[in-house]
Amino acid sequence: MYLIIDDSQKPRKGEEMVERSEFKGKPVLIMKRAEDDKYPFTFGLSKARLILENLEEIKRFVEENDKEAVS
């Protein structure tokens, strides 16, 4: 069960599709491509740290594989 815990703050530009919530008592972020996204990307603190530690490699991966950038 997800519980929205930070609904009172007005989202900054670009953050309309990001929500802070909680799962089993732990904080999570929920990222959506659209408001009605059927399968949002949800992760907790451990995965958030892993993403931050590898952000440059993730950026490089996107640059190398982004089909729009090639055309």
DRENDREN-299795 format. One record per atom (N, C-alpha, C): residue number from 1; x, y, z; atom name. Coordinates in nm, 3 decimals. Example, Ala and Ser with C-alpha at 12.3 -4.5 7.8 and 13.67 -1.06 7.14 Angstrom:
2
> n, X, Y, Z, atom
> 1, 1.319, -0.569, 0.780, N;
> 1, 1.230, -0.450, 0.780, CA;
> 1, 1.320, -0.330, 0.780, C;
> 2, 1.285, -0.225, 0.708, N;
> 2, 1.367, -0.106, 0.714, CA;
> 2, 1.290, 0.003, 0.787, C;
This chain:
71
> n, X, Y, Z, atom
> 1, 0.084, -0.118, 0.000, N;
> 1, 0.000, 0.000, 0.000, CA;
> 1, 0.088, 0.124, 0.000, C;
> 2, 0.059, 0.217, -0.090, N;
> 2, 0.132, 0.343, -0.097, CA;
> 2, 0.051, 0.452, -0.030, C;
> 3, 0.118, 0.537, 0.043, N;
> 3, 0.054, 0.649, 0.111, CA;
> 3, 0.126, 0.775, 0.070, C;
> 4, 0.055, 0.869, 0.010, N;
> 4, 0.116, 0.996, -0.029, CA;
> 4, 0.137, 1.078, 0.097, C;
> 5, 0.262, 1.116, 0.125, N;
> 5, 0.291, 1.185, 0.250, CA;
> 5, 0.335, 1.330, 0.231, C;
> 6, 0.362, 1.371, 0.108, N;
> 6, 0.414, 1.506, 0.087, CA;
> 6, 0.327, 1.579, -0.014, C;
> 7, 0.198, 1.565, -0.004, N;
> 7, 0.105, 1.619, -0.102, CA;
> 7, 0.083, 1.769, -0.085, C;
> 8, 0.123, 1.827, 0.029, N;
> 8, 0.093, 1.966, 0.057, CA;
> 8, 0.184, 2.065, -0.016, C;
> 9, 0.304, 2.025, -0.056, N;
> 9, 0.396, 2.115, -0.123, CA;
> 9, 0.359, 2.129, -0.270, C;
> 10, 0.363, 2.252, -0.319, N;
> 10, 0.339, 2.274, -0.461, CA;
> 10, 0.461, 2.224, -0.539, C;
> 11, 0.441, 2.140, -0.642, N;
> 11, 0.554, 2.088, -0.717, CA;
> 11, 0.624, 2.196, -0.797, C;
> 12, 0.756, 2.184, -0.805, N;
> 12, 0.834, 2.275, -0.889, CA;
> 12, 0.822, 2.229, -1.033, C;
> 13, 0.859, 2.316, -1.126, N;
> 13, 0.849, 2.284, -1.268, CA;
> 13, 0.924, 2.154, -1.297, C;
> 14, 0.858, 2.063, -1.371, N;
> 14, 0.918, 1.936, -1.405, CA;
> 14, 0.896, 1.828, -1.301, C;
> 15, 0.844, 1.864, -1.186, N;
> 15, 0.823, 1.767, -1.080, CA;
> 15, 0.676, 1.727, -1.065, C;
> 16, 0.593, 1.768, -1.156, N;
> 16, 0.452, 1.737, -1.147, CA;
> 16, 0.427, 1.588, -1.150, C;
> 17, 0.516, 1.513, -1.211, N;
> 17, 0.499, 1.370, -1.224, CA;
> 17, 0.584, 1.292, -1.125, C;
> 18, 0.631, 1.358, -1.020, N;
> 18, 0.709, 1.292, -0.916, CA;
> 18, 0.638, 1.311, -0.783, C;
> 19, 0.617, 1.200, -0.715, N;
> 19, 0.550, 1.206, -0.585, CA;
> 19, 0.638, 1.140, -0.481, C;
> 20, 0.633, 1.193, -0.362, N;
> 20, 0.698, 1.129, -0.248, CA;
> 20, 0.590, 1.051, -0.175, C;
> 21, 0.625, 0.930, -0.137, N;
> 21, 0.527, 0.846, -0.071, CA;
> 21, 0.598, 0.756, 0.028, C;
> 22, 0.529, 0.652, 0.069, N;
> 22, 0.584, 0.561, 0.168, CA;
> 22, 0.532, 0.421, 0.136, C;
> 23, 0.619, 0.322, 0.152, N;
> 23, 0.582, 0.182, 0.131, CA;
> 23, 0.635, 0.102, 0.248, C;
> 24, 0.547, 0.038, 0.321, N;
> 24, 0.584, -0.039, 0.440, CA;
> 24, 0.668, 0.043, 0.536, C;
> 25, 0.632, 0.170, 0.553, N;
> 25, 0.700, 0.258, 0.647, CA;
> 25, 0.829, 0.320, 0.597, C;
> 26, 0.867, 0.292, 0.473, N;
> 26, 0.991, 0.346, 0.416, CA;
> 26, 0.958, 0.450, 0.309, C;
> 27, 1.040, 0.555, 0.297, N;
> 27, 1.013, 0.658, 0.195, CA;
> 27, 1.043, 0.606, 0.054, C;
> 28, 0.961, 0.646, -0.042, N;
> 28, 0.981, 0.611, -0.182, CA;
> 28, 0.950, 0.732, -0.269, C;
> 29, 1.007, 0.731, -0.390, N;
> 29, 0.972, 0.827, -0.494, CA;
> 29, 0.894, 0.752, -0.600, C;
> 30, 0.792, 0.817, -0.653, N;
> 30, 0.712, 0.759, -0.760, CA;
> 30, 0.721, 0.855, -0.878, C;
> 31, 0.779, 0.808, -0.988, N;
> 31, 0.795, 0.890, -1.109, CA;
> 31, 0.703, 0.837, -1.217, C;
> 32, 0.631, 0.930, -1.280, N;
> 32, 0.536, 0.893, -1.385, CA;
> 32, 0.568, 0.965, -1.514, C;
> 33, 0.540, 0.900, -1.626, N;
> 33, 0.555, 0.964, -1.757, CA;
> 33, 0.435, 1.053, -1.786, C;
> 34, 0.320, 1.018, -1.730, N;
> 34, 0.197, 1.094, -1.745, CA;
> 34, 0.117, 1.075, -1.616, C;
> 35, 0.024, 1.163, -1.590, N;
> 35, -0.054, 1.156, -1.467, CA;
> 35, -0.124, 1.021, -1.452, C;
> 36, -0.169, 0.964, -1.562, N;
> 36, -0.240, 0.836, -1.557, CA;
> 36, -0.149, 0.717, -1.592, C;
> 37, -0.018, 0.732, -1.572, N;
> 37, 0.078, 0.625, -1.602, CA;
> 37, 0.038, 0.497, -1.527, C;
> 38, 0.019, 0.391, -1.602, N;
> 38, -0.025, 0.264, -1.545, CA;
> 38, 0.086, 0.196, -1.464, C;
> 39, 0.211, 0.214, -1.506, N;
> 39, 0.325, 0.150, -1.440, CA;
> 39, 0.431, 0.253, -1.405, C;
> 40, 0.411, 0.330, -1.297, N;
> 40, 0.512, 0.429, -1.260, CA;
> 40, 0.641, 0.364, -1.210, C;
> 41, 0.747, 0.441, -1.212, N;
> 41, 0.880, 0.396, -1.166, CA;
> 41, 0.890, 0.434, -1.018, C;
> 42, 0.893, 0.335, -0.932, N;
> 42, 0.896, 0.357, -0.788, CA;
> 42, 1.023, 0.298, -0.729, C;
> 43, 1.091, 0.378, -0.645, N;
> 43, 1.213, 0.327, -0.581, CA;
> 43, 1.233, 0.396, -0.447, C;
> 44, 1.309, 0.328, -0.362, N;
> 44, 1.336, 0.378, -0.228, CA;
> 44, 1.475, 0.436, -0.216, C;
> 45, 1.514, 0.458, -0.094, N;
> 45, 1.641, 0.524, -0.063, CA;
> 45, 1.762, 0.446, -0.112, C;
> 46, 1.760, 0.316, -0.096, N;
> 46, 1.874, 0.233, -0.137, CA;
> 46, 1.899, 0.244, -0.288, C;
> 47, 1.793, 0.232, -0.367, N;
> 47, 1.808, 0.244, -0.512, CA;
> 47, 1.839, 0.387, -0.552, C;
> 48, 1.786, 0.486, -0.480, N;
> 48, 1.817, 0.626, -0.509, CA;
> 48, 1.966, 0.651, -0.492, C;
> 49, 2.025, 0.597, -0.386, N;
> 49, 2.169, 0.611, -0.365, CA;
> 49, 2.247, 0.545, -0.478, C;
> 50, 2.203, 0.426, -0.519, N;
> 50, 2.270, 0.354, -0.628, CA;
> 50, 2.264, 0.434, -0.758, C;
> 51, 2.149, 0.495, -0.786, N;
> 51, 2.135, 0.579, -0.905, CA;
> 51, 2.231, 0.697, -0.899, C;
> 52, 2.236, 0.765, -0.785, N;
> 52, 2.326, 0.880, -0.771, CA;
> 52, 2.473, 0.840, -0.786, C;
> 53, 2.510, 0.725, -0.732, N;
> 53, 2.648, 0.679, -0.743, CA;
> 53, 2.687, 0.647, -0.887, C;
> 54, 2.589, 0.617, -0.970, N;
> 54, 2.616, 0.576, -1.108, CA;
> 54, 2.554, 0.669, -1.211, C;
> 55, 2.526, 0.792, -1.172, N;
> 55, 2.458, 0.887, -1.259, CA;
> 55, 2.533, 0.913, -1.389, C;
> 56, 2.662, 0.927, -1.384, N;
> 56, 2.739, 0.953, -1.506, CA;
> 56, 2.731, 0.836, -1.604, C;
> 57, 2.736, 0.715, -1.552, N;
> 57, 2.724, 0.598, -1.639, CA;
> 57, 2.584, 0.588, -1.699, C;
> 58, 2.484, 0.624, -1.621, N;
> 58, 2.346, 0.626, -1.672, CA;
> 58, 2.333, 0.729, -1.784, C;
> 59, 2.390, 0.847, -1.764, N;
> 59, 2.387, 0.951, -1.868, CA;
> 59, 2.456, 0.902, -1.995, C;
> 60, 2.573, 0.839, -1.978, N;
> 60, 2.648, 0.787, -2.092, CA;
> 60, 2.566, 0.680, -2.166, C;
> 61, 2.501, 0.593, -2.092, N;
> 61, 2.416, 0.489, -2.149, CA;
> 61, 2.305, 0.550, -2.234, C;
> 62, 2.239, 0.653, -2.182, N;
> 62, 2.131, 0.719, -2.256, CA;
> 62, 2.186, 0.784, -2.382, C;
> 63, 2.296, 0.854, -2.371, N;
> 63, 2.356, 0.920, -2.489, CA;
> 63, 2.392, 0.819, -2.597, C;
> 64, 2.449, 0.707, -2.557, N;
> 64, 2.492, 0.606, -2.654, CA;
> 64, 2.375, 0.529, -2.717, C;
> 65, 2.264, 0.523, -2.650, N;
> 65, 2.152, 0.441, -2.696, CA;
> 65, 2.026, 0.517, -2.733, C;
> 66, 2.029, 0.648, -2.719, N;
> 66, 1.911, 0.729, -2.748, CA;
> 66, 1.896, 0.742, -2.901, C;
> 67, 1.796, 0.679, -2.955, N;
> 67, 1.775, 0.678, -3.101, CA;
> 67, 1.745, 0.817, -3.155, C;
> 68, 1.682, 0.902, -3.076, N;
> 68, 1.651, 1.038, -3.123, CA;
> 68, 1.779, 1.118, -3.141, C;
> 69, 1.878, 1.096, -3.056, N;
> 69, 2.003, 1.171, -3.066, CA;
> 69, 2.081, 1.131, -3.191, C;
> 70, 2.062, 1.008, -3.238, N;
> 70, 2.134, 0.958, -3.356, CA;
> 70, 2.078, 1.017, -3.483, C;
> 71, 1.946, 1.032, -3.491, N;
> 71, 1.883, 1.079, -3.615, CA;
> 71, 1.885, 1.227, -3.631, C;
